[in-house]
Structure formats: structure tokens, C-alpha cells
Amino acid sequence: MMNKGAIRERLIRTFCTLRDIFYGMTLYDWVLELQKARGEVEQAFTLIVFGDLLGIPILTPYYTMRLLPYMVPRIETWRRSMLRERDICELFDQEIG
């Protein structure tokens, strides 16, 4: 016989499993798309503000210096993502998705 604690644990695990299945069936794709869109918006914003790091001066240096403390942790990964070579399949995936 199972005691109340074991039954309760099994019910909690079953509920968590069903919750994860429901999340995967309904919201997971939306979350991925929203994360992808957020990344694209952040890259565009960083390009506008710090484009001079790539040789594209868009904003005046005054505003760039005001935003610099907030953007320093992201600059190196942004530069790598903007300057990396892209595969032809990635371009088609962006058009379709």
C-alpha cells in the first residue's frame, strides 16, 4: 500500500508531466518565434546604435556614449553574429519562417 505522501508525489509528478505536454503542444512554438523576433529587434537596435563599430555611422556619438554602459555585455556577441558567414539555407529559412 502507498502512503499519502507517495500518492501526493505521484499526483504532482503526473500534473507536472501533463502541464509540460500541454505547454509543448500549445505555446512552445510561439515562445520560440517570440524569442527569435526579440533577438532580431535587439540586433537591429544594436546596429543602429553601434553601427560605427562595423563602419556604419548612423547615430551621433553622444547618444552612443549614453547607451554604452547598457550594451557593453552584448557587444562582442553582437559583432560576431553580424559578421559571421551565413549559409544559403539560413537565408531561405528566414524567408519561409
Backbone as CSV, one residue per row, in Angstrom:
resi,resn,N_x,N_y,N_z,CA_x,CA_y,CA_z,C_x,C_y,C_z
1,MET,0.835,-1.184,0.000,0.000,0.000,0.000,0.876,1.243,0.000
2,MET,0.373,2.237,-0.642,1.106,3.502,-0.728,0.579,4.457,0.339
3,ASN,1.485,5.182,0.947,1.029,6.164,1.928,0.612,7.457,1.231
4,LYS,0.058,8.376,1.985,-0.472,9.620,1.409,0.621,10.453,0.757
5,GLY,1.819,10.454,1.319,2.924,11.233,0.764,3.345,10.734,-0.619
6,ALA,3.380,9.404,-0.773,3.766,8.829,-2.065,2.703,9.106,-3.119
7,ILE,1.440,9.016,-2.732,0.344,9.305,-3.668,0.390,10.771,-4.086
8,ARG,0.621,11.623,-3.105,0.702,13.061,-3.408,1.856,13.357,-4.368
9,GLU,3.016,12.745,-4.135,4.170,12.947,-5.027,3.859,12.471,-6.441
10,ARG,3.206,11.319,-6.543,2.874,10.784,-7.867,1.886,11.702,-8.593
11,LEU,0.907,12.235,-7.865,-0.052,13.166,-8.465,0.645,14.451,-8.931
12,ILE,1.574,14.954,-8.130,2.310,16.171,-8.509,3.138,15.919,-9.756
13,ARG,3.838,14.776,-9.810,4.640,14.456,-10.997,3.755,14.294,-12.227
14,THR,2.598,13.653,-12.062,1.671,13.477,-13.184,1.166,14.834,-13.670
15,PHE,0.810,15.704,-12.731,0.350,17.039,-13.107,1.442,17.810,-13.841
16,CYS,2.672,17.753,-13.342,3.784,18.463,-13.995,4.034,17.917,-15.392
17,THR,3.942,16.608,-15.543,4.132,15.998,-16.863,3.042,16.447,-17.820
18,LEU,1.791,16.425,-17.380,0.685,16.870,-18.234,0.811,18.354,-18.574
19,ARG,1.243,19.151,-17.606,1.452,20.584,-17.860,2.522,20.800,-18.929
20,ASP,3.631,20.058,-18.835,4.702,20.191,-19.823,4.244,19.737,-21.206
21,ILE,3.466,18.667,-21.269,2.943,18.193,-22.558,2.019,19.246,-23.158
22,PHE,1.130,19.799,-22.363,0.209,20.820,-22.844,0.971,22.058,-23.320
23,TYR,1.977,22.470,-22.558,2.816,23.613,-22.951,3.498,23.339,-24.285
24,GLY,4.049,22.152,-24.450,4.721,21.803,-25.698,3.779,21.768,-26.884
25,MET,2.553,21.355,-26.641,1.582,21.269,-27.732,1.017,22.628,-28.121
26,THR,0.966,23.562,-27.197,0.279,24.821,-27.480,1.190,26.032,-27.586
27,LEU,2.063,26.240,-26.643,2.786,27.506,-26.548,4.241,27.470,-26.973
28,TYR,4.845,26.317,-27.065,6.284,26.225,-27.293,6.710,26.907,-28.596
29,ASP,5.982,26.679,-29.679,6.320,27.316,-30.959,6.206,28.838,-30.871
30,TRP,5.196,29.318,-30.184,5.039,30.769,-30.017,6.217,31.355,-29.261
31,VAL,6.617,30.676,-28.203,7.745,31.162,-27.402,9.012,31.219,-28.245
32,LEU,9.259,30.189,-29.046,10.440,30.197,-29.910,10.396,31.338,-30.918
33,GLU,9.245,31.554,-31.534,9.110,32.636,-32.505,9.297,34.007,-31.852
34,LEU,8.737,34.180,-30.657,8.907,35.455,-29.949,10.354,35.687,-29.550
35,GLN,11.064,34.646,-29.130,12.477,34.788,-28.799,13.291,35.147,-30.037
36,LYS,12.957,34.544,-31.163,13.653,34.840,-32.409,13.390,36.286,-32.833
37,ALA,12.141,36.719,-32.743,11.804,38.097,-33.105,12.490,39.084,-32.169
38,ARG,12.534,38.781,-30.883,13.210,39.663,-29.932,14.697,39.787,-30.261
39,GLY,15.320,38.676,-30.612,16.731,38.705,-30.998,16.969,39.559,-32.228
40,GLU,16.073,39.471,-33.209,16.211,40.277,-34.417,16.048,41.765,-34.114
41,VAL,15.097,42.101,-33.241,14.890,43.501,-32.867,16.104,44.034,-32.099
42,GLU,16.648,43.218,-31.197,17.828,43.642,-30.456,19.022,43.841,-31.377
43,GLN,19.179,42.961,-32.377,20.276,43.130,-33.325,20.101,44.399,-34.145
44,ALA,18.876,44.689,-34.567,18.635,45.910,-35.335,18.910,47.151,-34.487
45,PHE,18.469,47.126,-33.234,18.720,48.257,-32.347,20.216,48.461,-32.141
46,THR,20.929,47.376,-31.901,22.371,47.484,-31.695,23.059,47.964,-32.958
47,LEU,22.597,47.538,-34.106,23.182,48.014,-35.358,22.970,49.511,-35.528
48,ILE,21.799,49.998,-35.194,21.528,51.428,-35.317,22.385,52.230,-34.354
49,VAL,22.500,51.743,-33.121,23.221,52.497,-32.104,24.730,52.359,-32.247
50,PHE,25.214,51.135,-32.471,26.647,50.898,-32.506,27.131,50.455,-33.877
51,GLY,26.473,50.898,-34.918,26.893,50.556,-36.270,28.280,51.067,-36.607
52,ASP,28.734,52.111,-35.914,30.065,52.645,-36.191,31.159,51.641,-35.850
53,LEU,30.875,50.646,-35.005,31.851,49.596,-34.729,32.089,48.725,-35.957
54,LEU,31.103,48.680,-36.851,31.238,47.940,-38.099,31.526,48.858,-39.276
55,GLY,31.621,50.141,-39.019,31.884,51.089,-40.086,30.629,51.702,-40.679
56,ILE,29.506,51.635,-39.966,28.240,52.200,-40.438,27.796,53.271,-39.437
57,PRO,28.242,54.511,-39.584,27.839,55.538,-38.614,26.401,55.985,-38.861
58,ILE,25.531,55.755,-37.907,24.126,56.133,-38.056,23.744,57.174,-37.020
59,LEU,24.009,56.912,-35.733,23.676,57.842,-34.663,24.899,58.673,-34.276
60,THR,24.633,59.795,-33.668,25.739,60.624,-33.208,26.415,59.978,-32.002
61,PRO,27.690,60.228,-31.797,28.416,59.592,-30.695,27.860,59.935,-29.311
62,TYR,27.196,61.065,-29.160,26.660,61.436,-27.844,25.674,60.387,-27.336
63,TYR,24.722,60.016,-28.179,23.723,59.031,-27.773,24.352,57.653,-27.612
64,THR,25.329,57.352,-28.431,26.023,56.080,-28.299,26.717,55.984,-26.953
65,MET,27.356,57.037,-26.521,28.050,57.022,-25.237,27.061,56.918,-24.064
66,ARG,25.886,57.493,-24.209,24.889,57.395,-23.140,24.377,55.963,-22.982
67,LEU,24.293,55.217,-24.083,23.778,53.849,-24.047,24.864,52.798,-23.837
68,LEU,26.113,53.190,-23.933,27.216,52.240,-23.865,27.222,51.372,-22.601
69,PRO,26.994,51.913,-21.405,27.029,51.035,-20.220,26.008,49.900,-20.260
70,TYR,24.884,50.097,-20.935,23.856,49.067,-21.001,24.172,48.010,-22.059
71,MET,24.980,48.371,-23.036,25.211,47.486,-24.162,26.547,46.754,-24.131
72,VAL,27.441,47.123,-23.248,28.776,46.519,-23.222,28.732,44.994,-23.122
73,PRO,27.896,44.399,-22.282,27.912,42.925,-22.202,27.512,42.240,-23.505
74,ARG,26.769,42.908,-24.363,26.268,42.273,-25.587,27.079,42.584,-26.831
75,ILE,28.002,43.519,-26.777,28.658,43.999,-27.995,29.438,42.898,-28.699
76,GLU,30.212,42.115,-27.969,31.067,41.120,-28.619,30.247,40.031,-29.305
77,THR,29.203,39.531,-28.660,28.372,38.508,-29.311,27.609,39.105,-30.490
78,TRP,27.204,40.365,-30.382,26.514,41.016,-31.493,27.444,41.154,-32.691
79,ARG,28.681,41.579,-32.458,29.634,41.726,-33.568,29.873,40.389,-34.247
80,ARG,30.027,39.338,-33.455,30.246,38.013,-34.049,29.035,37.570,-34.864
81,SER,27.836,37.819,-34.373,26.638,37.380,-35.093,26.430,38.194,-36.371
82,MET,26.804,39.476,-36.351,26.632,40.301,-37.549,27.686,39.997,-38.614
83,LEU,28.881,39.627,-38.195,29.980,39.443,-39.138,30.204,37.987,-39.541
84,ARG,29.439,37.061,-38.980,29.677,35.663,-39.333,29.120,35.359,-40.710
85,GLU,29.719,34.356,-41.351,29.258,33.954,-42.663,27.928,33.242,-42.540
86,ARG,27.061,33.494,-43.461,25.743,32.862,-43.438,25.680,31.809,-44.547
87,ASP,24.988,30.744,-44.249,24.780,29.684,-45.219,23.543,30.025,-46.047
88,ILE,23.501,29.550,-47.270,22.369,29.834,-48.151,21.063,29.283,-47.555
89,CYS,21.145,28.179,-46.832,19.948,27.583,-46.214,19.366,28.505,-45.145
90,GLU,20.207,29.235,-44.439,19.718,30.166,-43.416,18.915,31.290,-44.046
91,LEU,19.325,31.739,-45.210,18.594,32.814,-45.887,17.206,32.333,-46.311
92,PHE,17.106,31.099,-46.819,15.816,30.571,-47.218,14.924,30.331,-45.996
93,ASP,15.521,29.894,-44.901,14.756,29.649,-43.675,14.146,30.954,-43.164
94,GLN,14.849,32.074,-43.268,14.324,33.357,-42.825,13.158,33.818,-43.692
95,GLU,13.231,33.540,-44.995,12.151,33.958,-45.894,10.897,33.141,-45.649
96,ILE,11.043,31.845,-45.421,9.898,30.966,-45.229,9.277,31.175,-43.867
97,GLY,10.123,31.252,-42.809,9.635,31.350,-41.430,9.122,32.695,-41.176
